[in-house]
Amino acid sequence: MTEIQKKVQELGLVLPNCPAPLAAYVPATRFGDTIIVSGQLPSVNGDFSAFCGKVPTELSVEKAKEAAAICLLNNLAAAISLLKDGETLRLVQMQGFVESAEDFHEQPAILNGASELAVKILGDYGRHARTAVGVSSLPKNAAVEISCTFQAVAGKLTFNGRYNWIEQK
């Protein structure tokens, strides 16, 4: 179990399996130490019906923030599937899209549901650059879609024992 998975459990959340794509693409791709995750919807076990519609007329701001947090968990699941032994994740960038009513302009508040959770799970590695965009429509009428770019980071080296043995965590 990774440190990320342990932290998710400590927060009382569940890290899903890597979400299956809805069309002809892969959930995530890696080149070097960069992992780019395809846009993730607020899917819980393949169902996102609780998080559909325009914010705030068809879905409340609070429910949309919850949807954003689920999108982050799905991004983490996809990225973790590409980690090598001893690596962890650093969130570099988050791109978020909110299906918004025409007069709604608080998309950053919705994405805070994901951004704040990223810091709770990843600590300093969860601080990131971000884009928050309001759109008229998203796939499957989902209220939120988030795509993340991560850096795969080697585990930290720590002193272990009086003989200066080094252990990678």
TIMARZA-900604 format. One record per residue: residue in one letter; x, y, z of N, C-alpha, C in turn. Coordinates in steps of 0.02 Angstrom, whole numbers, padded with zeros to 5 digits, always signed. Layout:
N
AXYZXYZXYZ;...
This chain:
169
M+00042-00059+00000+00000+00000+00000+00044+00062+00000;T+00030+00109-00044+00070+00170-00048+00052+00218+00009;E+00096+00266+00020+00082+00318+00071+00019+00356+00053;I+00008+00366-00012-00052+00402-00034-00114+00362-00015;Q-00113+00297-00028-00171+00255-00011-00184+00256+00064;K-00130+00254+00105-00138+00257+00178-00170+00323+00199;K-00147+00378+00169-00174+00444+00188-00248+00449+00168;V-00265+00423+00110-00335+00424+00089-00378+00386+00140;Q-00354+00327+00162-00391+00288+00212-00397+00325+00278;E-00343+00359+00300-00345+00397+00362-00398+00451+00359;L-00410+00479+00300-00460+00531+00291-00531+00502+00286;G-00536+00436+00290-00602+00404+00286-00629+00400+00215;L-00585+00405+00166-00605+00403+00096-00583+00337+00065;V-00605+00325+00005-00587+00264-00031-00555+00283-00097;L-00495+00257-00109-00463+00267-00173-00490+00215-00221;P-00522+00237-00275-00553+00188-00321-00500+00152-00362;N-00522+00101-00398-00479+00071-00449-00472+00122-00504;C-00420+00113-00545-00410+00159-00602-00473+00159-00645;P-00504+00217-00656-00566+00220-00695-00556+00197-00767;A-00604+00162-00794-00602+00141-00864-00620+00200-00908;P-00585+00208-00964-00602+00264-01009-00671+00255-01041;L-00703+00310-01058-00769+00309-01089-00765+00305-01165;A-00705+00312-01193-00697+00312-01266-00627+00286-01284;A-00601+00306-01342-00538+00281-01368-00478+00321-01342;Y-00461+00313-01279-00403+00345-01249-00382+00304-01188;V-00325+00321-01159-00302+00287-01098-00315+00333-01038;P-00325+00303-00979-00338+00345-00920-00280+00392-00903;A-00218+00368-00916-00159+00408-00901-00101+00384-00944;T-00054+00429-00954+00006+00411-00992+00066+00441-00956;R+00123+00407-00964+00184+00428-00929+00240+00435-00979;F+00279+00489-00972+00341+00496-01008+00392+00526-00959;G+00447+00490-00950+00495+00510-00899+00463+00508-00831;D+00468+00564-00795+00437+00567-00728+00371+00605-00729;T+00345+00619-00788+00282+00656-00795+00224+00608-00810;I+00171+00615-00773+00110+00576-00783+00053+00624-00798;I+00022+00615-00856-00034+00656-00875-00097+00613-00873;V-00146+00635-00834-00208+00597-00826-00262+00629-00869;S-00298+00586-00906-00355+00609-00946-00408+00638-00899;G-00451+00679-00927-00505+00709-00887-00546+00655-00852;Q-00556+00665-00787-00593+00618-00746-00658+00649-00723;L-00711+00610-00728-00777+00632-00704-00787+00609-00632;P-00838+00635-00598-00850+00615-00529-00886+00547-00525;S-00851+00496-00548-00878+00429-00551-00863+00390-00488;V-00914+00360-00459-00906+00316-00401-00930+00247-00424;N-00883+00200-00430-00899+00133-00456-00936+00136-00523;G-00914+00182-00566-00943+00187-00633-01006+00228-00637;D-01030+00254-00580-01092+00292-00579-01079+00364-00558;F-01099+00411-00599-01092+00482-00580-01158+00519-00583;S-01213+00481-00581-01279+00511-00586-01295+00560-00530;A-01262+00553-00472-01274+00599-00416-01240+00666-00426;F-01200+00672-00479-01161+00733-00489-01170+00760-00560;C-01232+00763-00583-01247+00787-00650-01284+00853-00649;G-01276+00891-00702-01314+00952-00710-01273+01015-00701;K-01304+01070-00717-01271+01136-00712-01269+01160-00640;V-01212+01189-00622-01202+01218-00556-01219+01292-00562;P-01256+01322-00516-01289+01295-00457-01363+01281-00467;T-01388+01285-00528-01461+01279-00539-01486+01207-00533;E-01445+01158-00555-01466+01088-00552-01427+01048-00501;L-01370+01073-00480-01328+01040-00430-01299+01095-00385;S-01304+01085-00320-01281+01137-00273-01205+01145-00276;V-01182+01203-00252-01111+01217-00248-01076+01164-00204;E-01106+01147-00147-01075+01098-00102-01070+01029-00135;K-01122+01009-00170-01121+00944-00205-01069+00945-00261;A-01062+01002-00295-01012+01008-00348-00941+01005-00319;K-00930+01034-00260-00864+01029-00227-00849+00956-00210;E-00900+00919-00188-00892+00848-00175-00874+00811-00240;A-00907+00830-00294-00891+00800-00360-00818+00813-00379;A-00794+00873-00366-00724+00890-00382-00676+00846-00342;A-00692+00834-00279-00649+00791-00237-00648+00720-00265;I-00704+00695-00288-00707+00628-00318-00665+00626-00382;C-00670+00679-00422-00628+00683-00482-00554+00678-00465;L-00534+00712-00411-00464+00708-00390-00445+00636-00371;L-00488+00602-00333-00473+00533-00314-00466+00489-00376;N-00507+00501-00426-00502+00462-00488-00436+00479-00525;N-00415+00542-00523-00351+00561-00553-00294+00526-00516;L-00296+00525-00450-00244+00491-00411-00241+00417-00428;A-00299+00385-00433-00301+00314-00449-00268+00300-00516;A-00284+00341-00566-00254+00332-00632-00179+00343-00630;A-00156+00394-00595-00084+00409-00591-00047+00355-00553;I-00074+00332-00497-00042+00280-00457-00031+00217-00497;S-00076+00203-00543-00069+00142-00584-00006+00143-00627;L+00026+00202-00634+00087+00207-00675+00150+00219-00634;L+00144+00217-00568+00203+00227-00525+00245+00164-00524;K+00311+00175-00516+00358+00120-00506+00368+00112-00431;D+00396+00055-00411+00409+00042-00340+00449+00099-00310;G+00429+00120-00251+00466+00172-00214+00450+00243-00236;E+00404+00253-00283+00387+00320-00305+00323+00345-00272;T+00317+00411-00270+00256+00443-00248+00238+00497-00299;L+00185+00534-00286+00161+00584-00334+00168+00655-00307;R+00185+00700-00352+00181+00772-00340+00133+00800-00391;L+00080+00834-00368+00033+00865-00412+00062+00930-00440;V+00068+00934-00505+00098+00993-00537+00044+01041-00560;Q-00007+01015-00596-00059+01058-00622-00126+01022-00622;M-00178+01061-00610-00247+01037-00613-00285+01081-00662;Q-00321+01048-00707-00365+01085-00753-00436+01062-00738;G-00478+01109-00718-00546+01091-00698-00598+01127-00739;F-00651+01090-00754-00706+01116-00793-00771+01105-00755;V-00811+01156-00751-00874+01153-00713-00931+01170-00761;E-00978+01123-00767-01038+01137-00807-01079+01188-00768;S-01082+01248-00796-01108+01305-00757-01169+01338-00789;A-01213+01361-00745-01267+01405-00768-01235+01468-00796;E-01270+01500-00842-01242+01557-00877-01218+01613-00831;D-01251+01623-00775-01233+01678-00730-01192+01655-00670;F-01164+01595-00673-01122+01569-00618-01049+01583-00633;H-01014+01613-00585-00945+01634-00597-00898+01612-00541;E-00917+01562-00503-00877+01540-00445-00844+01472-00456;Q-00822+01459-00517-00789+01395-00533-00729+01381-00487;P-00688+01431-00470-00632+01417-00425-00655+01388-00358;A-00711+01410-00332-00736+01383-00269-00753+01309-00275;I-00779+01289-00333-00795+01219-00344-00731+01178-00344;L-00681+01201-00381-00618+01164-00386-00580+01161-00320;N-00596+01206-00274-00565+01201-00208-00580+01134-00175;G-00636+01103-00192-00650+01036-00165-00595+00987-00182;A-00566+00993-00241-00511+00950-00262-00444+00976-00237;S-00433+01041-00242-00369+01070-00222-00354+01060-00148;E-00405+01072-00107-00395+01064-00034-00383+00991-00017;L-00417+00946-00050-00406+00874-00037-00337+00853-00060;A-00312+00881-00114-00245+00865-00138-00193+00880-00085;V-00199+00937-00052-00151+00956+00000-00159+00910+00061;K-00221+00891+00078-00231+00845+00135-00199+00778+00121;I-00201+00754+00060-00175+00688+00043-00099+00690+00030;L-00077+00740-00009-00007+00741-00031+00037+00789+00007;G+00009+00827+00054+00049+00877+00091+00076+00929+00043;D+00138+00949+00051+00168+00999+00007+00169+00977-00066;Y+00171+00912-00077+00169+00886-00146+00100+00895-00178;G+00052+00918-00139-00015+00930-00165-00028+01002-00187;R+00021+01046-00175+00013+01117-00196+00027+01120-00271;H-00016+01155-00308-00013+01150-00381-00037+01213-00415;A-00021+01218-00480-00050+01269-00523-00119+01244-00544;R-00164+01291-00562-00232+01268-00576-00267+01314-00627;T-00310+01283-00666-00356+01319-00711-00427+01299-00692;A-00471+01348-00687-00542+01334-00671-00584+01368-00725;V-00621+01327-00763-00658+01353-00820-00731+01333-00814;G-00776+01379-00829-00847+01364-00833-00865+01347-00905;V-00903+01293-00914-00923+01271-00981-00998+01258-00982;S-01026+01257-01042-01099+01247-01048-01117+01173-01046;S-01070+01128-01059-01086+01057-01061-01023+01016-01050;L-01032+00958-01016-00977+00910-01007-01002+00841-01026;P-00956+00794-01039-00978+00726-01057-01026+00697-01005;K-01076+00662-01030-01125+00627-00988-01163+00674-00941;N-01162+00739-00955-01195+00790-00914-01164+00795-00844;A-01101+00772-00836-01067+00778-00772-01058+00851-00754;A-01061+00867-00691-01054+00936-00668-00981+00959-00667;V-00934+00912-00658-00863+00930-00652-00821+00879-00689;E-00768+00903-00720-00717+00860-00750-00649+00890-00733;I-00603+00847-00710-00536+00870-00691-00484+00826-00723;S-00432+00858-00748-00373+00824-00775-00312+00850-00737;C-00267+00805-00718-00208+00825-00680-00144+00803-00714;T-00092+00841-00701-00024+00823-00721+00015+00813-00657;F+00048+00755-00651+00087+00737-00592+00160+00727-00610;Q+00202+00733-00561+00272+00713-00566+00281+00652-00522;A+00311+00599-00550+00328+00540-00510+00394+00557-00475;V+00394+00551-00409+00451+00570-00368+00476+00509-00330;A+00541+00498-00332+00571+00443-00293+00557+00454-00219;G+00547+00400-00183+00535+00404-00111+00593+00439-00076;K+00580+00463-00016+00630+00498+00023+00679+00449+00054;L+00742+00468+00056+00793+00428+00089+00797+00449+00162;T+00799+00401+00208+00802+00418+00279+00856+00377+00312;F+00885+00404+00365+00935+00369+00405+00900+00313+00443;N+00932+00256+00444+00901+00199+00478+00956+00160+00515;G+00964+00173+00578+01013+00135+00617+01079+00171+00625;R+01118+00148+00673+01180+00182+00690+01235+00170+00640;Y+01226+00123+00594+01278+00109+00544+01266+00146+00479;N+01225+00198+00483+01210+00241+00426+01177+00204+00368;W+01140+00151+00383+01103+00118+00330+01050+00166+00306;I+01038+00163+00243+00988+00207+00214+00931+00166+00188;E+00872+00189+00203+00811+00155+00182+00770+00202+00140;Q+00743+00178+00086+00701+00220+00045+00628+00209+00065;K+00594+00265+00077+00523+00261+00097+00480+00285+00042;
